[in-house]
Amino acid sequence: MNAPELSGEMIIRGGTILTMDDAATVWDDAAIHIRNGVIVDIGPSHTIKAHETGCRTVDAHGCAILPGFVNAHTHLAMTLFRGIADDVHLQDFLRRVVAEESETLSPQRVYTGALNACYESLLAGTTDALDMYWFPHEAVSAGRDAGLRVHAGEAFANFPTPEHTSVETKLDSLNAADRRVPWLMPHSVYALTEDQLSRIAASAQELGARIHVHAAENEGELATVRAQHGTTPIEVLHRTGLLSSRTVIAHAVHLTDNDISLIAEAGASVAHCPWSNLKLASGIAPVRALLDAGVRVCLGTDGAVSSNTLDMWTTMRLAAVLHKWRDHDPASIGSRAVLAMATRHGAEALGIPGGGVLAPGMPATLQIVDLSGPHHSGVGDIWSQLVYSTHPGDVRDVIISGVSVVADKKVVSEDVRRPALAQ
């Protein structure tokens, strides 16, 4: 692919397009016409024509074209700690990680760890990441420099943090700020009092912020929350006002029937993180029951310290296979369902306008996946091919709002991207 462009026209031609629209439309030998970062036409290749001289054509023969992935729960800068707390339960994991964070983290280190995570994510087809971590502005800055869209906000916890700022100080600062705050991130209900949780909910309402929170991750957490609050983590979120259509709950592994009903009634989303849940022996989220209740389920990798990878491809594959076993039903969660979780459902949960779907009028945010490798031979169904056979290394190009951020399997440098963004 040539140098990225935002203005003018571009046509991606010859690939198989998965639009991820309501009808799960797929076109073979198809094309996407992009102008000024927006899709203006999409369909069979012979129907898509350029209307201006100088229109750039991208050859996608032998490739699949689909929306970029949305990583709906991660801690980007935890690439710094990959491997320091493997093969332990969640509570031991947290003790090790919190101690390491307190001793070593600084804004600059968060930027460095997040920048590496952004590159890892982009090369695997991820265009958006919901990041919960300390010094959130550093992760956003790293995303801007790398080309990844990082969605972040202030995190709150009463345990010692590298920011050395109290929950009350953060809340007072938020309430005094005359600005829109995109996200507020209470770490968990066990890390805060109910009064603090209620104040965060009130601030979110006042500032128009979305909420991201860990909840119901393992049995140890349930016992702690019951001792502190007398009920389940989901019920605490409900009674403190934190459970709403603007809430993304990470994990949601151990849920009662009432918990599922509360999540569904609130319109909240769940970020399913199968790798870290299995690796920490936390359990398996009841995804089929959540879907049956009408809950939007998306996918997250969690941080590289607990999952060791930010790869949404293996996250999709594990999610699909895991629930076949859990539900004793090979059709429980199919390839179409997990692709929707990784794309449009994640975009909906994060409130990304027009995200996760390829259609006229939508932002041109997509990935082009090379299907020529030997591990793709003999596959007859494109959905199965992508979910069960594709590797991160198959991602050839990534485009975000019409700007190339990965070209020919290499991250496009900032000095090349920046002029296109400025147009």
Secondary structure as the mmCIF struct_conf table of DSSP 4:
data_model
#
loop_
_struct_conf.conf_type_id
_struct_conf.id
_struct_conf.beg_label_comp_id
_struct_conf.beg_label_asym_id
_struct_conf.beg_label_seq_id
_struct_conf.end_label_comp_id
_struct_conf.end_label_asym_id
_struct_conf.end_label_seq_id
BEND BEND1 ALA A 3 ALA A 3
BEND BEND2 LEU A 6 GLY A 8
STRN STRN1 GLU A 9 LEU A 18
TURN_TY1_P TURN_TY1_P1 ASP A 22 ALA A 23
STRN STRN2 VAL A 26 ARG A 35
TURN_TY1_P TURN_TY1_P2 ASN A 36 GLY A 37
STRN STRN3 VAL A 38 PRO A 44
HELX_RH_3T_P HELX_RH_3T_P1 SER A 45 THR A 47
BEND BEND3 GLU A 52 GLU A 52
TURN_TY1_P TURN_TY1_P3 THR A 53 GLY A 54
STRN STRN4 ARG A 56 ASP A 59
TURN_TY1_P TURN_TY1_P4 HIS A 61 GLY A 62
STRN STRN5 CYS A 63 PRO A 67
HELX_LH_PP_P HELX_LH_PP_P1 GLY A 68 GLY A 68
STRN STRN6 PHE A 69 THR A 74
HELX_RH_3T_P HELX_RH_3T_P2 LEU A 76 PHE A 81
TURN_TY1_P TURN_TY1_P5 ARG A 82 ALA A 85
BEND BEND4 ASP A 87 VAL A 88
HELX_RH_AL_P HELX_RH_AL_P1 LEU A 90 THR A 104
HELX_RH_AL_P HELX_RH_AL_P2 PRO A 107 LEU A 123
TURN_TY1_P TURN_TY1_P6 ALA A 124 GLY A 125
STRN STRN7 THR A 126 ASP A 131
BEND BEND5 TRP A 134 PHE A 135
HELX_RH_AL_P HELX_RH_AL_P3 PRO A 136 ALA A 146
TURN_TY1_P TURN_TY1_P7 GLY A 147 GLY A 147
STRN STRN8 ARG A 149 HIS A 151
STRN STRN9 GLU A 154 PHE A 156
BEND BEND6 ASN A 158 PHE A 159
TURN_TY1_P TURN_TY1_P8 PRO A 162 GLU A 163
HELX_RH_AL_P HELX_RH_AL_P4 VAL A 167 ALA A 176
BEND BEND7 ARG A 179 ARG A 179
STRN STRN10 TRP A 183 PRO A 186
BEND BEND8 VAL A 189 VAL A 189
TURN_TY1_P TURN_TY1_P9 TYR A 190 ALA A 191
BEND BEND9 LEU A 192 LEU A 192
HELX_RH_AL_P HELX_RH_AL_P5 GLU A 194 LEU A 207
TURN_TY1_P TURN_TY1_P10 GLY A 208 GLY A 208
STRN STRN11 ARG A 210 ALA A 215
BEND BEND10 ALA A 216 ALA A 216
BEND BEND11 ASN A 218 ASN A 218
HELX_RH_AL_P HELX_RH_AL_P6 GLU A 219 HIS A 229
BEND BEND12 GLY A 230 THR A 231
HELX_RH_AL_P HELX_RH_AL_P7 PRO A 233 ARG A 239
TURN_TY1_P TURN_TY1_P11 THR A 240 GLY A 241
BEND BEND13 SER A 244 SER A 244
TURN_TY1_P TURN_TY1_P12 SER A 245 ARG A 246
STRN STRN12 THR A 247 HIS A 251
BEND BEND14 HIS A 254 HIS A 254
HELX_RH_AL_P HELX_RH_AL_P8 ASP A 257 ALA A 266
TURN_TY1_P TURN_TY1_P13 GLY A 267 GLY A 267
STRN STRN13 SER A 269 HIS A 272
HELX_RH_AL_P HELX_RH_AL_P9 PRO A 274 LYS A 279
TURN_TY1_P TURN_TY1_P14 LEU A 280 ALA A 281
HELX_RH_AL_P HELX_RH_AL_P10 VAL A 287 ASP A 292
TURN_TY1_P TURN_TY1_P15 ALA A 293 GLY A 294
STRN STRN14 ARG A 296 LEU A 299
TURN_TY1_P TURN_TY1_P16 ALA A 304 SER A 307
BEND BEND15 ASN A 308 ASN A 308
HELX_RH_AL_P HELX_RH_AL_P11 MET A 312 ARG A 326
TURN_TY1_P TURN_TY1_P17 ASP A 327 HIS A 328
TURN_TY1_P TURN_TY1_P18 PRO A 330 ALA A 331
BEND BEND16 SER A 332 ILE A 333
HELX_RH_AL_P HELX_RH_AL_P12 SER A 335 ALA A 342
TURN_TY1_P TURN_TY1_P19 THR A 343 THR A 343
HELX_RH_AL_P HELX_RH_AL_P13 ARG A 344 LEU A 350
TURN_TY1_P TURN_TY1_P20 GLY A 351 GLY A 351
TURN_TY1_P TURN_TY1_P21 PRO A 353 GLY A 356
TURN_TY1_P TURN_TY1_P22 PRO A 360 GLY A 361
BEND BEND17 MET A 362 MET A 362
STRN STRN15 PRO A 363 PRO A 363
STRN STRN16 LEU A 366 ASP A 370
BEND BEND18 GLY A 373 GLY A 373
HELX_RH_3T_P HELX_RH_3T_P3 PRO A 374 HIS A 376
TURN_TY1_P TURN_TY1_P23 SER A 377 GLY A 378
HELX_RH_AL_P HELX_RH_AL_P14 ILE A 382 SER A 384
HELX_RH_PI_P HELX_RH_PI_P1 GLN A 385 SER A 389
HELX_RH_3T_P HELX_RH_3T_P4 PRO A 392 ASP A 394
STRN STRN17 VAL A 395 ILE A 400
TURN_TY1_P TURN_TY1_P24 SER A 401 GLY A 402
STRN STRN18 VAL A 403 ALA A 407
TURN_TY1_P TURN_TY1_P25 ASP A 408 LYS A 409
STRN STRN19 LYS A 410 VAL A 411
HELX_LH_PP_P HELX_LH_PP_P2 VAL A 412 SER A 413
HELX_RH_AL_P HELX_RH_AL_P15 GLU A 414 ALA A 422
#
